[in-house]
Amino acid sequence: MRAKIENIAERHEELGEMICDPEVMAQKARFLELSREHAELSPVAAAFAELRAIEQQQSEARELLDDPDMRELAQADLRSLDEQVAGAEAEILRLLTPKDPNDAKNVILEIRAGTGGDEAGLFVSDLWRMYSRFAERRRWVIDQVELSENSAGGFKEVSGRVSGKGAYAMLKFERGVHRVQRVPATESQGRIHTSTATVAVMPEAEDVDVHIDPSDLDFETMRSSGSGGQHVNTTDSAVRVTHRPTGIAVRCDQEKSQLKNRELAVQRLRSKLLEIEIERAESERAASRREQIGTGERSEKIRTYNYPQDRITDHRVALTRHNLPGFMDGDLEDVLSALRTDDEAARMAELTQS
């Protein structure tokens, strides 16, 4: 690791000299390319320079240990310098840790009922409200794209688009099976039921992220089944697009305009295809961090919402919190912060082992 950091520092110094060369400055494209690389390496080079300065102070302090009059002061300085070295090394490691290239993207969010019948559908509607409230707290915009209701007033499935700074960086940890334990409103004997819902979180793909051959797409039109007024439900405004090579189908009935629904359906399809590429790339890595959505079985849960005990438990980081009503009202920051810290630690560990 030390050799890698030293190579970065040497490259940074070399680039600094190159971008000051008049011949390089005269070549605009070359100059911009080298300047960009120099800027990318600057934080690591600066942190390494600070580390070396602290290490130099350590060396000087150790020389004073042989002096009886200075030994106690030198020992105190070394204790402080040891802490500074550890902090500087941690900062360098953080700077070197690979970032998720999709963190800045918006999100396609899908929630589906798992095991538990009507109660699972009610849980889906609760989760949708939870994420909507969380989005409001962070000043994001969340738009419902598709909704399928059940007879009990819950949702069989619901999907939407979340746009805002850091949306995918925060919400990507929500992907997986969520389990709820509570007494349903229809339960006359007060028995606790266990139900699940699956949450999918996909980075919203841009045209440059995924190329789709228009000839690979089949489009169907139909009447909308969601809310939206009389016009939406009595015209063939809903659109389903199927990607023949993968068999993936996406339906959209958010807008009154068939053309707009067609555009939104293709956008969602693009995000699904991007997610497949992300999963394929990560599956090839020895230390894949992302969990798969699963089938909705209770044993695959990532988080449990226990209403009788007013408890939320995230099983990935063994974290338990209370105040379930506040959590369901969108107060997710504490848990998501713990998951993000755990993810960063895993990335750092992977870096040190590479």
C-alpha positions as CSV (number, residue, x, y, z in Angstrom):
1,M,0.0,0.0,0.0
2,R,2.8,2.4,0.9
3,A,4.5,1.8,-2.5
4,K,1.2,2.5,-4.2
5,I,0.8,5.8,-2.4
6,E,4.4,6.8,-3.2
7,N,3.7,6.1,-6.8
8,I,0.7,8.4,-6.7
9,A,2.7,11.2,-5.1
10,E,5.5,10.8,-7.7
11,R,2.9,10.8,-10.6
12,H,1.3,14.0,-9.1
13,E,4.7,15.7,-9.0
14,E,5.4,14.7,-12.5
15,L,2.1,15.9,-13.7
16,G,2.6,19.3,-12.0
17,E,5.8,19.7,-14.0
18,M,4.2,18.6,-17.3
19,I,1.2,21.0,-17.1
20,C,3.7,23.9,-16.6
21,D,5.5,23.0,-19.8
22,P,4.7,25.5,-22.5
23,E,4.6,22.8,-25.2
24,V,1.9,20.9,-23.2
25,M,0.0,24.1,-22.5
26,A,-0.1,24.8,-26.2
27,Q,-2.0,21.4,-26.7
28,K,-5.4,22.2,-25.3
29,A,-6.8,18.6,-25.2
30,R,-3.5,17.2,-23.7
31,F,-3.3,20.0,-21.2
32,L,-6.9,19.5,-20.0
33,E,-6.4,15.7,-19.7
34,L,-3.2,16.1,-17.6
35,S,-4.8,18.9,-15.5
36,R,-7.8,16.7,-14.8
37,E,-5.5,13.8,-13.7
38,H,-3.4,16.2,-11.6
39,A,-6.5,17.5,-9.8
40,E,-7.8,13.9,-9.1
41,L,-4.5,12.9,-7.5
42,S,-4.0,16.2,-5.5
43,P,-6.0,15.2,-2.4
44,V,-4.0,12.0,-2.0
45,A,-0.7,13.7,-2.7
46,A,-1.5,16.4,-0.1
47,A,-2.5,13.9,2.5
48,F,0.7,11.9,1.9
49,A,2.8,15.1,2.2
50,E,1.1,15.7,5.6
51,L,1.8,12.1,6.6
52,R,5.5,12.4,5.7
53,A,5.8,15.7,7.7
54,I,4.3,14.0,10.8
55,E,6.7,11.0,10.3
56,Q,9.6,13.4,10.2
57,Q,8.5,14.9,13.5
58,Q,8.3,11.4,14.9
59,S,11.9,10.7,13.8
60,E,13.1,13.9,15.5
61,A,11.2,13.1,18.7
62,R,12.7,9.6,18.9
63,E,16.2,11.1,18.7
64,L,15.3,13.0,21.9
65,L,14.5,9.8,23.8
66,D,18.2,9.3,24.6
67,D,18.3,12.7,26.3
68,P,17.3,12.3,30.0
69,D,16.2,16.0,30.2
70,M,14.0,15.7,27.1
71,R,12.7,12.1,27.3
72,E,9.4,12.8,29.1
73,L,8.5,15.6,26.7
74,A,9.6,13.5,23.7
75,Q,7.4,10.6,24.9
76,A,4.4,12.9,25.2
77,D,5.1,14.2,21.7
78,L,5.3,10.7,20.3
79,R,2.0,9.7,21.7
80,S,0.4,12.7,20.0
81,L,2.2,12.1,16.8
82,D,1.2,8.4,16.7
83,E,-2.4,9.5,16.8
84,Q,-1.8,12.0,14.0
85,V,-0.1,9.3,11.9
86,A,-3.1,7.0,12.3
87,G,-5.5,9.8,11.4
88,A,-3.4,10.7,8.3
89,E,-3.2,7.1,7.2
90,A,-7.0,6.7,7.6
91,E,-7.6,9.8,5.5
92,I,-5.4,8.5,2.7
93,L,-7.2,5.2,2.8
94,R,-10.5,7.0,2.6
95,L,-9.3,9.0,-0.4
96,L,-8.1,5.9,-2.2
97,T,-11.3,3.9,-1.5
98,P,-13.2,3.4,-4.8
99,K,-16.4,5.4,-5.0
100,D,-19.7,4.0,-6.4
101,P,-19.9,5.7,-9.8
102,N,-23.7,5.6,-9.5
103,D,-24.0,7.5,-6.2
104,A,-24.9,10.8,-7.9
105,K,-27.7,9.3,-9.9
106,N,-31.4,9.5,-9.3
107,V,-33.4,6.4,-8.3
108,I,-36.0,4.1,-9.7
109,L,-37.7,2.6,-6.6
110,E,-39.9,-0.5,-6.7
111,I,-41.7,-2.1,-3.8
112,R,-43.7,-5.3,-4.1
113,A,-45.7,-7.4,-1.6
114,G,-44.0,-10.6,-0.5
115,T,-45.4,-13.2,1.8
116,G,-48.4,-12.3,4.0
117,G,-51.3,-11.6,1.7
118,D,-53.3,-8.4,2.2
119,E,-51.2,-7.5,5.2
120,A,-48.1,-7.5,3.0
121,G,-49.9,-5.1,0.6
122,L,-50.6,-2.8,3.5
123,F,-46.9,-2.9,4.5
124,V,-46.0,-1.9,0.9
125,S,-48.1,1.2,1.2
126,D,-46.5,2.0,4.5
127,L,-43.0,1.6,3.0
128,W,-44.0,3.9,0.1
129,R,-45.1,6.5,2.5
130,M,-41.9,6.1,4.6
131,Y,-39.7,6.7,1.6
132,S,-41.9,9.6,0.5
133,R,-41.5,11.3,3.9
134,F,-37.8,10.6,3.8
135,A,-37.6,12.2,0.4
136,E,-39.4,15.3,1.7
137,R,-37.0,15.6,4.6
138,R,-34.1,15.7,2.2
139,R,-35.9,18.0,-0.3
140,W,-35.9,15.3,-3.0
141,V,-38.7,14.9,-5.5
142,I,-40.5,11.5,-5.5
143,D,-43.0,10.7,-8.3
144,Q,-45.2,7.7,-8.5
145,V,-44.9,5.9,-11.8
146,E,-47.0,2.8,-11.4
147,L,-49.4,1.5,-8.8
148,S,-51.3,-1.8,-8.4
149,E,-53.7,-1.8,-5.4
150,N,-55.2,-4.8,-3.5
151,S,-58.7,-5.2,-2.2
152,A,-57.6,-4.3,1.4
153,G,-56.5,-0.8,0.5
154,G,-52.8,-1.7,0.3
155,F,-50.5,-2.0,-2.7
156,K,-49.6,-5.2,-4.6
157,E,-46.7,-3.1,-6.0
158,V,-45.7,0.5,-6.5
159,S,-42.9,2.1,-8.3
160,G,-41.6,5.6,-8.6
161,R,-38.7,7.9,-9.4
162,V,-36.7,9.7,-6.7
163,S,-34.6,12.7,-7.9
164,G,-32.3,14.7,-5.7
165,K,-28.7,15.1,-4.6
166,G,-27.3,11.8,-3.3
167,A,-30.6,9.9,-3.8
168,Y,-28.9,6.6,-5.0
169,A,-26.0,7.0,-2.5
170,M,-28.5,6.9,0.4
171,L,-31.3,4.6,-0.9
172,K,-29.2,1.9,-2.4
173,F,-29.0,0.3,1.0
174,E,-32.8,-0.2,1.1
175,R,-32.7,-2.9,-1.5
176,G,-33.8,-6.3,-0.2
177,V,-36.5,-8.0,1.8
178,H,-38.2,-6.0,4.6
179,R,-40.1,-7.9,7.3
180,V,-42.9,-6.6,9.4
181,Q,-44.3,-8.1,12.6
182,R,-47.6,-6.6,13.9
183,V,-51.3,-7.3,14.6
184,P,-53.3,-6.6,11.4
185,A,-56.3,-4.3,11.6
186,T,-58.4,-7.3,10.5
187,E,-57.1,-9.6,13.2
188,S,-59.9,-10.1,15.8
189,Q,-57.9,-12.3,18.2
190,G,-54.9,-10.0,18.5
191,R,-52.4,-12.4,16.9
192,I,-49.1,-11.1,15.5
193,H,-48.6,-11.7,11.8
194,T,-45.4,-11.7,9.9
195,S,-45.3,-10.3,6.4
196,T,-42.7,-9.2,3.9
197,A,-42.1,-6.8,1.0
198,T,-39.2,-6.6,-1.4
199,V,-37.6,-3.3,-2.3
200,A,-35.6,-2.7,-5.5
201,V,-33.5,0.4,-5.8
202,M,-32.0,1.1,-9.3
203,P,-29.8,4.0,-10.4
204,E,-31.7,5.9,-13.1
205,A,-29.9,5.2,-16.3
206,E,-29.0,7.9,-18.9
207,D,-28.8,7.4,-22.6
208,V,-25.0,7.1,-22.5
209,D,-25.2,4.4,-19.7
210,V,-27.1,1.8,-21.7
211,H,-27.6,1.5,-25.4
212,I,-31.0,0.0,-26.5
213,D,-31.6,-1.0,-30.1
214,P,-35.1,0.3,-30.9
215,S,-35.7,-2.8,-33.0
216,D,-35.4,-4.9,-29.8
217,L,-38.5,-3.3,-28.2
218,D,-42.1,-4.4,-28.4
219,F,-44.8,-1.9,-27.3
220,E,-48.3,-2.6,-26.1
221,T,-51.0,-0.1,-25.1
222,M,-53.8,-0.6,-22.6
223,R,-56.1,1.2,-20.3
224,S,-54.6,2.5,-17.0
225,S,-55.4,0.5,-13.8
226,G,-54.1,3.2,-11.4
227,S,-55.5,6.4,-10.0
228,G,-55.5,9.6,-12.1
229,G,-59.1,10.5,-12.9
230,Q,-61.7,9.4,-15.5
231,H,-59.6,10.3,-18.5
232,V,-56.7,8.1,-17.5
233,N,-58.9,5.0,-16.9
234,T,-61.0,5.2,-20.1
235,T,-58.3,5.7,-22.7
236,D,-55.5,3.4,-23.9
237,S,-52.8,5.6,-22.3
238,A,-50.9,2.9,-20.4
239,V,-47.8,1.4,-22.2
240,R,-45.9,-1.8,-21.7
241,V,-42.5,-2.1,-23.3
242,T,-40.8,-5.5,-23.6
243,H,-37.0,-5.9,-24.3
244,R,-36.9,-9.1,-26.4
245,P,-33.2,-10.0,-25.7
246,T,-33.8,-10.1,-21.9
247,G,-37.5,-10.6,-21.7
248,I,-37.8,-7.7,-19.3
249,A,-41.1,-5.9,-19.4
250,V,-42.0,-2.5,-18.0
251,R,-45.4,-1.0,-17.7
252,C,-46.2,2.7,-17.2
253,D,-49.5,4.5,-16.7
254,Q,-48.4,7.6,-14.8
255,E,-49.3,10.1,-17.4
256,K,-52.5,10.8,-19.4
257,S,-50.3,11.0,-22.5
258,Q,-49.5,7.7,-24.2
259,L,-46.4,9.2,-25.7
260,K,-45.2,10.4,-22.3
261,N,-45.8,6.9,-20.7
262,R,-43.9,5.4,-23.6
263,E,-40.9,7.6,-22.8
264,L,-41.1,6.8,-19.1
265,A,-41.4,3.1,-19.7
266,V,-38.2,3.1,-21.8
267,Q,-36.5,5.1,-19.2
268,R,-37.4,2.5,-16.5
269,L,-36.3,-0.3,-18.8
270,R,-33.0,1.4,-19.3
271,S,-32.5,1.6,-15.5
272,K,-33.3,-2.1,-15.2
273,L,-30.8,-3.0,-17.8
274,L,-28.2,-0.9,-16.1
275,E,-28.9,-2.7,-12.9
276,I,-28.3,-6.0,-14.6
277,E,-24.9,-4.7,-15.8
278,I,-24.0,-3.5,-12.3
279,E,-25.0,-6.9,-10.8
280,R,-22.9,-8.7,-13.4
281,A,-19.9,-6.6,-12.7
282,E,-20.2,-7.0,-9.0
283,S,-20.7,-10.7,-9.1
284,E,-17.3,-11.0,-10.7
285,R,-15.7,-9.4,-7.7
286,A,-14.5,-11.5,-4.8
287,A,-16.0,-9.1,-2.2
288,S,-19.4,-8.2,-3.6
289,R,-21.2,-5.9,-1.1
290,R,-24.6,-5.6,-2.6
291,E,-27.3,-8.2,-1.5
292,Q,-29.8,-9.5,-4.0
293,I,-33.4,-8.7,-3.8
294,G,-34.4,-12.3,-3.1
295,T,-37.7,-14.0,-3.4
296,G,-39.5,-12.4,-0.6
297,E,-39.0,-15.3,1.9
298,R,-38.7,-14.2,5.5
299,S,-35.3,-15.9,6.0
300,E,-33.8,-13.4,3.5
301,K,-34.8,-10.3,5.5
302,I,-32.5,-7.3,5.7
303,R,-34.6,-5.5,8.3
304,T,-37.4,-6.2,10.7
305,Y,-40.1,-3.8,11.7
306,N,-41.5,-5.1,15.1
307,Y,-44.6,-3.0,16.0
308,P,-45.4,-4.7,19.4
309,Q,-41.9,-4.0,20.6
310,D,-41.6,-0.6,18.9
311,R,-38.3,-1.8,17.3
312,I,-36.5,-1.6,14.0
313,T,-33.6,-4.1,13.6
314,D,-31.3,-4.0,10.6
315,H,-29.8,-7.4,10.4
316,R,-26.9,-6.5,8.1
317,V,-25.2,-4.4,10.7
318,A,-26.9,-5.8,13.8
319,L,-28.4,-2.4,14.6
320,T,-31.5,-2.0,16.7
321,R,-33.4,1.3,17.1
322,H,-36.7,2.2,18.8
323,N,-39.3,4.8,17.9
324,L,-40.8,2.9,15.0
325,P,-43.5,5.6,14.3
326,G,-40.7,8.1,13.7
327,F,-38.9,5.7,11.5
328,M,-42.0,5.0,9.4
329,D,-42.4,8.8,9.1
330,G,-39.1,9.0,7.3
331,D,-36.5,9.3,10.0
332,L,-34.1,6.9,8.4
333,E,-30.9,8.9,8.7
334,D,-29.4,7.0,11.7
335,V,-29.8,3.6,10.2
336,L,-28.7,4.6,6.7
337,S,-25.7,6.3,8.1
338,A,-24.7,3.1,9.9
339,L,-25.1,1.1,6.6
340,R,-23.1,3.7,4.7
341,T,-20.3,3.5,7.3
342,D,-20.3,-0.3,7.1
343,D,-20.1,-0.2,3.3
344,E,-17.2,2.3,3.4
345,A,-15.4,0.0,5.8
346,A,-15.9,-3.0,3.5
347,R,-14.6,-1.0,0.5
348,M,-11.5,0.0,2.6
349,A,-10.9,-3.6,3.6
350,E,-11.1,-4.7,0.0
351,L,-8.6,-2.0,-1.0
352,T,-6.1,-3.0,1.7
353,Q,-6.3,-6.7,0.6
354,S,-5.9,-5.9,-3.1
